[in-house]
Amino acid sequence: MFKLHLLIVFRNLKKFRGSFLINLIGLSSGLACTLFIYLWVSDEINFDKFHKNDAQLFQVMELSKENNELVVHDGTQGLLADAMAKDLPDVTSAVSVMSLEKEGMFVSLKTPDKTLKSTGIFAGKSFFEVFSFNLLHGNPQQVLATKNAVVISENLATSLFGSVSNAAGKTLQYELFGRKFEGAVSGVFEKLPANNSMKFDFVFTHDMLLNDIWTNGQKWWNTGPVTYLLLKPGTNLAAFNKKIRNFIDSYHKDNIFTLFTRPYSDAYLYGNYENGKQSGGRIEYVKLFSIIAIFILLIACINFMNLSTAKASRRLKEVGIKKAIGSSRKALITQFLSEAIFMAFLSLIVASLVVILLLPQFNQLTGKQLSIQLSTNLIAVVIGVTVFTGLLSGSYPAFYLSGFNPIAVLKGRPKNSIGEILARKGLVVFQFIVSLVLIISVMVIYNQMKYVQSKNLGYNKANIVYFDKEGAISQYPETFYAGLKQVPGVVNVSAIQQSVVQQGSGNGASTYGIEWPGKDEKTLIDFVVRAVDYDMIETLGIEIKEGRSFSKAFGADTSKLIFNEAAIRVMGLKDPVGKPITMWGQAMTIAGVVKDFHLSSLHEPIAPMVFIYRPSNTSIIMARLRPGEEKKTISGIEAFYKKFNPGYVFEYKFLDDAFQAQYVSEQRVAVLSRFFAALAILISCLGLFGLATFNAEIRTKEIGIRKVLGASFSNVLYLLSKDFFKLIMLAVIISFPLAWWATNSWLNSFAFKVEPGLPVFLTAFASILLITLCTISFQAIKAALSNPVNSLRSE
């Protein structure tokens, strides 16, 4: 029986080549899209889950009430990990980690022969026991046991020392915040997995951080590192969170934070919080593309159904004869489902080849390192989806064709029932709805990204380069600035504590330690702090609203502060210039107020901010270049840098690029959305073509009679398209509210955003009309040019 069904399938494929190719293109495109999205989603949901202790690995979060809103912080006290490991029986191990990469800081690692610039972390002694980063050299329990130990990556070991074995015990020199350090390589770790969110090339010890660099980290009122816990198996998390809620109070009576934990591997997908509650994150994109995959596969199945019913009129006699000679309906259903499943598996072969060929380009679009690794899970999913696709796409044609009355079929074409007509039209409406929602979504994402690029940020990010302040520059900054300003094309130079563009969530360095006249004791405000040198405000092009900037003309400005408008608003100050301020217990004065500017991405509201004149705390040099001369100027800066700062690597970035990096996820989503929307529309067009073919076939004689009576091409086009336009209007009524809800849900993640607006919806409506008209015009032209004599001949 199987051999017979297979023979019939091949005969039908040969007989209906056009339908076969359209079905093959539609189903293989849908399956290829589904495979791509499956690989992407699988990688996303498995991010950070490779650690062997994943089930017991948790991150400590801090909750505080600021401006009457609950705010969640991932930064914790430097002493918290050790205290929790000592005091809490449920904690097997605890480790503090502070990332330099998150702060945009790179460190020059030096040997007698080479210098390389890289970024890394500070971590507690048990880091390599808690996390499953494989060590090629060194004992996980010992590599961070001594204060000056350094653990480096396999790549750094090879680049600096020639091999992993040669790196062991070797001395490394490096510089942090203008101070020189030396450490011995105690371990080398393997290349980090691609699905790991913690990025680093070296590990310094947490002891060195607290004792030599950030001594304030030994105070309970200061926060910075992230704290991770390894809990005992079977720990009741709800009870544990209740136990640690007020843990800090026993160490710091004026504590403003409460604690809770979240699974470490949840942070990647569920990283957003709103008023103290988890509110999504990258999981929203996972859900979005999973839904898109399902819809695209459904559209592809709908095409198969439409094309199968379109060619049904050419198989009516086959069905009638088989039924007349005794074939049961069950046998016919089996035959048609076998055809559909065979087509699905044939499409799977094509789709697999497409995925293999295009995977490198897909990886480039997504910024991932996806690969096809055959596993039981993957094979089961692929076969399951393919069989489901075959059964779904073949079910309606199978039951539709097998249900014909053999006598009616052999006498002539049976009439379509109302149910059959509604089913086909309902499928097309569904295609229109999906296409309209995708078109609107793509346009809204594009408009938001365009808005992000063009919005006035409150400072001029164009033509600014920045690089690390280290070596001789840290010792003689004024001399370096003066020399750099002499380089042709350099307009202005200054230094800042960290990049003005903050990567990731939060705003970097901040403080609660500011007091002012009239402050309510219950008011808690987290001020972003940026230590700067003279001319930084001018270099960035930030506008002064009141008062003045830091200036040598007024002598030492170490007791002066400059706030932004947001800070002055939340402080409730009027005529702020000259007002006394207490910061970290020191008497200060407001010298000026700058207009608000965006420190973080447009996802975040503008935070209260204060500039403080502290040249010794600055770590990044920023230089504004004259437009049109950037390449030549950079060469001049590099030559001067190497002469002034021998032995250090000159690596720079443009502020523009740092700004763009904040929206990498959104830009990739925009590209993927356009790609999948175009694919869905293409597959939908095949469906429309199928239904247009069906309509043209069942109205062949009607069209022939109309042509004999003088109907023109436009009359035929109207005849074949009017029903589609009715379906489009129904789809518009359903899809527009759905699209408005979906796009607004996405836009709500931005504090500053565009509105979808009527033009977007009208453009989508016009687009779907044009697409439909172009698609069905082929059948209209074919019908209009056909000989009416042939149309009126009996079949």
N, C-alpha and C positions, 0 to 999 in steps of 0.2 A: 504493500500500500504506500509506504514512504517513497519507494522508487517511482511509483506512478504519479504521486503528488509532485515530486521533484521534476519529472518529465513535463507535467502540465505547466509548472512554474516556468521552466525554460522556454516552452512554446509561447506562453503569454508574454514573457519578456521580449522575445523576438518579434512577436506580432505587434506589441504596443511599445515600441522603442522610445517614443517621446515621453509617454507617461512614466516609463521605467527610469529614464534619465532624471526627470523632475523629482520623482520620489527618492531616487538615490541621492541627489544633491540635497534635498530637504532633510531627509533623515540623517545622512552622514554629517551635515552641518550642525543639526541639533545635537547629535551624539558627541561630536567633536567639542562643541561648546560645553556640554555637560561634563566631559572628561577634563577639560581645562579648568573649569570651576571646581570640580571635585578635587583635583590636585592642589589648587590654591586654598580651598577651604580646609582640606586635610592638613596642610602645612600650618595654617593659622591656628586651628584648634589644638594642634600638638606642640605649639610654641612653648618652650621652657619646661616641657613635661618629660624630658629625657633624664632628669636627675633621679637617681635611684631612691632618694628620700622624698620624692615629690608629694606623696600622700601625707607626710608629716612636716613638710616645709612650709612655714608661714612668715608673713611680713607684718611687723608691728606698725600700725597707723596711729596718728595722733589727731584728736578732734578738739577744736576750740570754737568758742562763740565770738565772732568778730562782726561788728556793725549789725548786731541782731540776726546774724546768719551763722549756721554751723559750717565750719570750714575743715576739710580733711587735709592733713599734711603727711607726706611720706618721710620728711626729715625728722630725726629724733635726737635725743641727747647722746653725747659721745660716751657717756658712762652707762647707758641703759642696758646694753647687751650683757655686760659683766654682772650687773646688779640682778637682772632677771635670771641669769644662769645660776647665780648663787642663792637666790631667795625662793625660786619657784621649783618645786619637785617635779612638775610636769614637763619642765624644759630639760631636754637631753643636752642640748648645746645651743649657744647663741653667738651671733657674729655681727659686727658692725662693718658696713661698707660705705665708703664715700667715693663717688665717681668724679674724676677729673674731666672725663669726656662730656658729662652733662653740663659742666661749667664752661665747656669750650676751651679747656686748657690742654696744651701739649708740652711735653717735657723733652729736653735734649739729653739723651743718654750717651755718655762719652766713654770710649776706651782710648788707650794711647794712639790707636790707629784710625778709629772711625768715630763719627758722631751721627746719631740717628734721632729724629724727632718722632715721638709717639705719645699716646695717651694711655692712662691706666686707672687704677683704683688704689685706695687704702683699705686694708681688710684686717680683721681680727685673726688670731692664731688658728682658729678652727675652720677657716674659710674653705680649705680644700677637703675637709671632712664633711662639712655640711653640703657643699655643692659638688656635683659629679663632673668636675673639670679634670680630665685625665693628666696625671703628671708623668712625663717621660723620664724625668730625673728628680729625685728628692722624695722624702717621706711626708705624706700629707699632714702628719701630726707635728712635724719638726720644721718645715720650710719657712714658717713665719714666726718661729719661736723667739728669735733674737731681733732686737729693735731695728737694726740696720740691714736686715735680710731683704733681698729682692728676688722675686720670682718672675721670670720673663717667658715670653711665648717662644714656641719652636721657631717661628720666623725671625724674631729678634736674635735668638741664639745663633742661628745660621748666618744672619747678616752681620752681626757684630764679632762673632768668634769663629765662624767657619763651620761649626757643627754643634750639636747638642752636648756631646761629651766634652768638647773643649770649653764650653761655657761654665761648667760646674766649678764653683769656688772663685771664679774670676771677679775682679773688682770693677764696679761701674761708678762713674761720677755723674752727678746730675745737679740741677739747680731748680729750686722752688721758691717763688716769691722773693727773688733776689739773693737767696742764701744757697751756698754750695754744700752738697752732701756727698757721701761716699758709702757704698754698700757692696756686699758680696752676693753673688748669684747663688742662691741656696736651692733653686729648683727651676725646672723648665716644664711648661705645660703644653699639651698638644693643641693643635689648631682648634679654635672654638667651633662648636656646631653652628650651622647656618641658622637653625631655628632657636637661637639663643638671644635674649634681649639685653644681656649684660655684656657690653663691649669694652674690652681692655687688652692691652699688649704687655702690661707689666703689673705687678702687685707689690706695693709698699706696705709696711706694717702699720696697723692702727696705733700701736705704741709710739711710733715715730711722729705720727700726725698729732697726737695729744701732747707729747713731751717736747717736740722740737719746732713744730710749725703752728699748730692751732691750740695754744695752751688754754685759751678760753673754753675749749671743748671739754675741759675738766670741771666746768661749772654747769650745774643742773639747769640754769636759766638759758643756756645756749643750745641751739639745735643745728643739725647739719647731716650727719651720717644716716643711712638707712639701717634698721635693725631687723635681722632675720632670726627666727627661732626654729629649732628642730624639736618637735614635741614627741612625747612618748606615744607609741601606738595605742589606740583606744581612748585617747584623751577626749573628753566631752568639750567640744569647742565653745558651745554656748556658756557652759559653766566656767571655762577658762577665761573667756572674754569678760565675764562678770567679775572674776577674781582680779584681773589686771586693770580694770577700769580706772581705779584711783591709785595705781601702783606708785606713781611718781611722788604723790603727796608725802610719803614717808621719808623721802630724800630732799624734797623742796616744798616748804610750807606754802609759798606763794605761787605754786604751780597753777597754770591756766589750762593744762591739757588733760584729757582723758584718753585712755588707750583702748584699742581693739585690734584684732588680727584678721588678716585675710590670707587665703592660700596664695603662695608665691606665684604659682603658674596661672592664677586668675588675673594677675595685674596686667598682663599684655592685652587681654580681650575685654576686661571689665575695669578699665582704669579711670573712668569718669565718675565724679561725685557731684551731687547738687544738694545743697543745704544738708550735708551730712549723710545723704543716702546715695547708694550706688545707682548711677543713671546711664549705664551703657558704656560705650567705648568702641573698640574695633569690632566687637561682636555684632554691632549694627551692620557693618559692611559684610560680615560673614552671612548674616541672615538675608541681606539684600541680594547678594549674588547667588545664594542658594535658591531663593525665590525666582530670580531671573533664569537660572538653569532649568528649573521646573517648567516655567512658562515657555521658554524657547523649545524645550522638548515636547510640550503639549502642542505648540504651534506646528511643529514638524509632524506630529501625529495627525493633527487636523488636516494638514495638507494631503497626507496619504488617504485619509477618509474622503476628502473632497474629490481627489483625482480618481479614486476607486469608483465612487458613485458617478463621476463624470463619464467614465468608460463603461459603466454598467450596461448602458443601452446596447453596447457592442457584444455583451456576453449574455443577453437575455435568452437567446435561443439555446445557448450552451446549457444554461440552467434548466430551461424548459425540457429539453431532450433528456438530460440526466434524470430529472424528476420523473419524466414519463416512462423511462425504462427501469424505474425502481430505486433510484438513488434517494437515500433519506436526507432529511434536512441536516441531521447531525453530521453526515458524511460531507455535505457541501460546506458546512461551517468549518469542519476540520480542514478541508481543502483550502478555503480562503484564508484561514488563520495561518496555515502552513506557509502560504505565499507571503503573508505579511511578516512572519517570523524569519523566513528566509531572507526577505528584503532587509529586515532589521540587522541580521548578522552580516549580510553583504555590506550594508552601510557602516557597520561597526569596523569592518576591515579598512574601509576607506577612511573613516574617522580616525582610526588608530594611526594610519600612515600620516594623515594631516597633523595630528598632535605631535608625532615624533619629529616631523619636519619643521614644525613651527614652534616647538617648545623653547628653543633658544631665544626667539623673538619675544615669546610670551614672558620668559624670565626677565628679559630686558625691560619690558613694560611694567612688570610687577616688582622688580627689584629683588627677586627671589632666586634661589638655586634649586628649582624643582627638577625632579627626575622621575622617570618611570621605573619603578622597582617592583617586579612581579612578586606578589604576595597572595596568600590565600584570601585575605580581605579584599584586595584590589580586584582579583579575578572574580570573586563572588559578587562584588558590587557591579562590575562591568557586565557580567553575564546576566545578573538580575535585572539591571536597567534595560539591557537589550531585549530580553524576553518580554519584560513589561511593555516596552515600546512597541514590539511586534504585536502583542495581544491587544494593546490599547488602540493602535492605529488600524489593526485589521478587524476589530470587533464589530464596528458599525457596518462596514461593507459586507462582512460575513453574514450578519443577521439580516441585513437589508436585501442582499442578493438571494440568499437561501430562502427567503420568505415569499418569493413570487409564486403565484398560482400557475402551474404548468400549462393549463388550458388557456388562461389569459395571455400568458407569454407567447404561446405558439400562434394565437390568433392575432396578436399585435402588441404594441407597447402598453404595458399597464400604466394606469394613472398613478401619479405620486399622491400619497396621503398627506393630510395636513401635518401630521406628526413628523413625517420625513422632511417636508419642506421647512418646518420650524427648526428641526434638528440641524439641518445644513446651515440655515441662516444664523442660528444661534452660535454655531462654531465660528462663522465668519465674524459675527459681532465680537466674540471673545478675542479673535485675532486683532480686530480694530482697537479694542480696549487696551490690550497689551502694547500695541504699537504706539498709541497716543500717549499712554503713561510714560513709556520709555522716551519718546521724543520730547515731551515736556520736561522730564527729569534731566535729560542731557542738556537742554537749553538752560535750565535753572542752574545746574552745576557750572556750566560755562560762564554764565553771567556772574555768579558768585566769585569764581576764580578771576575773572576780568576785574571785578570790583576790588578784590584783594590786591591785585597788581597795581591798580590805578589810584587807590585811596590815598589821600594825604595823611601820612603817618605822623605828622608833627615834626619831622626832621627830614633831612635830605640824605637818603641812603645811597644815592648815585655817586659813583667815582670815589668811594672811600675804601681803602685797603687797610687791613689790620694784621698785626703779627705780634709774637710774644716779646715781652720785655725781659731780657735775660743777658747774662754776661756783663760786658763793659757798659751796656746800656743801663743796667740797673745801678751801676756804680756812678756813672756820669750822665744822668738823663738830660740835664740842661745842655750839655755840650753836644749830645747826640741830636736833640731837637734842633738846635741852632744849625748844625751841619746838614741835617735832613732838609730843612727849609731852603737851603741853598741849591738843592738838586732841582734842575729845571723841570717845571711841571707840578711841583709840590706847592699847594696853596696854603695848607695849614697842618699842624701836627700837635697831638696831645696824647695823654694816656688815661686809661680807665681801669677800674678794678676787674671787670669782666665784660664780655661783649654786650653792646647795647641791645642786641637781639638775643633773647633767651630761648634756647632750644628746650623742647619738652614742656611739661606742665610746670606751673609756678614761675617765679620771677627771679630766682637766684637769691643772692644775699639779701636778708631782710632783718628787721628788728621790731620789737614791741617797746623798746626802752626809750621812748620819747614822751616828755611831759611838756605841757604848755598852759598858760593862764586860762582858767575856766574849764579845764578838762574834768569831765565827769569821772569819778573813781571807777565806775563800772565800764567805762568805754575802753574797748580793746581794739587797737588798730595795728595791723601788720604793715609797716612801712618798708618798701623796697629801698635798699641803700646802695648807692654807687659812689665809691671813692674815685675822685678825678684829680687831674692836674689842671693847671691854667690852660685856657683856650679849648677845653673839651666841648663845652656848650656851643662855642662858635664853630668848631670843626664839624660838629654834627648838624649845624644849622638849626638848632632849637631856638625858638623865639622867646625872648624875655618879655613877660607881661608886666611885671612890676619890679622895681628895684634894679639890681645890677647882677652881673656875673662875677665869678672869682677873677680878681685882677691884681697884678703886682703893684699897681698904682695906689692901692689901699693898704700896702704892707701885708703881713702874714694874715691869711684868711682862715687859719685853722679853727677859729672860734665862730665861723660863719657857716650858715646852711642855706641851701636853695631848694625850695619845695616845688612840686608841680601843682597845678590847679586842683587836681583830684584830692591831694593831701589837704590843701587849705579848706576845701569844702567839707571834708569829714571832720576836720578839726574845729570847724565853725568859727574861724578867725576872720575878722574884718580889719582892713588896713594892716596886713600882716607884716610888711617890711619894718624891721626894727624891733619886732616883738621878741621878748626873751624866750628861749627854749632850753630845756634840760635834756641832754642826750647822753645816755650811759652815765648819768650822774655828773656830767660836765655842763657848765653854764655856756650856752651858745646864743646866737642871735640870727634872726632871719635876714639874709642880705638881699634875697630876691625870690621871685616866683616865675617859673617858666610855664608856658602854655602846655597843655596836655599833649603827650605823644605816646605812641604805641611801643611799649617795651616788649611785650609778648605778642603772640599771634592775635589775629582778629577773633579767635575763639574766646579770648579772655577780655573782660572789661579792663579799662585803664586803672591801674592800681595806684594808691597813694605812694609817692616817691620822694626821696630826699637825696640831693647831691651834697657830698662832704669833701672838703679840700684835704686830701691825704695822699700826696704823691708817693709816699713810701708803700702804700697799700695797692697801688696800681700794678697791673700785670700785663696789660695789652696796650700796644701803641696803635693809634689810629691816625691815618694821614689822608687828607683830601687832595685829590689830583685834579689838574685842569682838564676839562672835557676835551676829547679828541686826541690827547697825547698820552693815553694810559700806558700803552705798550712801551714807548720810549722812556716814560717816567719810571716805570717799574724796573727797567734795566738799570737806570741811574740809581734808584734806591738800593737795588741789590748790590751794585758795585760799592756804594758808600757803606752799606751794612757789613759786607765782608771785610772791608778795610778797617772799619771801626770796631768790629766784633769778630775777630778771627777765631776759628775753631768752632763756630756755631753755624747751624744750617738756617738759611733764610727761606722760610715758608710763610706765605701770605694767603689771605683770602679776601675776597670782595664782600663788603657788607650786603650788597645786593644778593649774592649767592646764599649768604646765611639767612637772609629774609625768605628766599624761596624755599630753603630747606625746611622751614616750619610747616610747609603745606605739601610735603612729599606724598603723604597718604591721600590727600584730597586730589592732587594732580593725577596720581595713578588711578584713583577711582574714576576720575573724569575721563581718562583715556579708555579704561576698561568699559565704562558705561557707553561711550560712543561706539566702541567696537561691538559690544553685545546688542546695542540698540540697532545698529546697522544690520547685523546678522538676523535679528528678529524680524526686521522690516523686510529683508530680502526673502526670508522663508515665508513671511506672510504674503508677499507678492506671488509666490508660487501657489499659495492657497487660493488667492483671488483668481489667478490664472485658471486654476482647476475648476472653480465654480463658474467662471465666465465660459469656459469650455463646455461645461455641463449645460448651462443655460442656452448657449448657442446650438448645442446638439438637439435639445428637446424643442427648440423653436425654429428648427431649420425650415420646415414648410411654411410657418408663419412669416419668416423673413423673406422667403422666396415669393410668397403671394404679395407681401407689401412692396417688394421691389418691382414686381410685374405691374403693380398699381401706381408706381412712380415714387416710391420712398427713396430718399437720398441717403448718403453716407451719415449725415448728422442725425437723420431719423433713426437709422439702425443703431448708431452709437447711443442715442438717448434710450432706445428700447432696451438695450443690454445693460445700461448703467443706472437707470432710475432706481431699480431695487437696491443696488449697492449704496446709493446716496441716502436712501432711507435707513439702511443699516448703519451707515456712518453717523447719522444724526442720533440714532439710539446709542451708539457707542460713545458719542460725545457726552450725552447726558449722564452716562454711567462713569466714564473715565475721568472727566474733569474734576469732580469732587475727590476721587481717589488720588489723582495726581497732585491736587492742591494739598491734601493731607500729607502725602508722602514727601513732597518737596519741603513743606514747612517743618516737618519733623526733622529733616536733615539740616535745614537752615538754622533751627533752634540751637544747634551746637556752636553757632557763631554768635558772639556778643554784638558784632557789627555785620550786617547782612543786607542783601537786596530783597526786594519783594517780588514774588513770581510775576505778578502784573498781568493785565489783560492781553498785551501784545504777545506774550509767550503762548497763551492758549489759542489766540487767533492764528498765530504762525503755525502751531501744531495742527490746527484744523485745516488750514490751507495746504499744509504739506501732505496730510493724509488724503485730501481730495485729489491733489495732483498725482500722488503715487498711485491711487486707485484708477484714475483716469488713464494714466500711462500704461498700467498693467492690463486693463480690459480693452484698451484701444486695439491691441493686436488681434483679439478675437473679432472686434467690431470691423476692422479693416478686412480681415479674412472673410467675414460674412458678407460685407458690403461688396467685395470684389468677386464673390462666387457667382457662378452662372445659375440664375433662378430656375432654369429648366432642370438642372441636376438636382436642385433642392426639392422640386415637386415630383420627381420620379418616385415610384414606390420602392420601398426598401427590400 
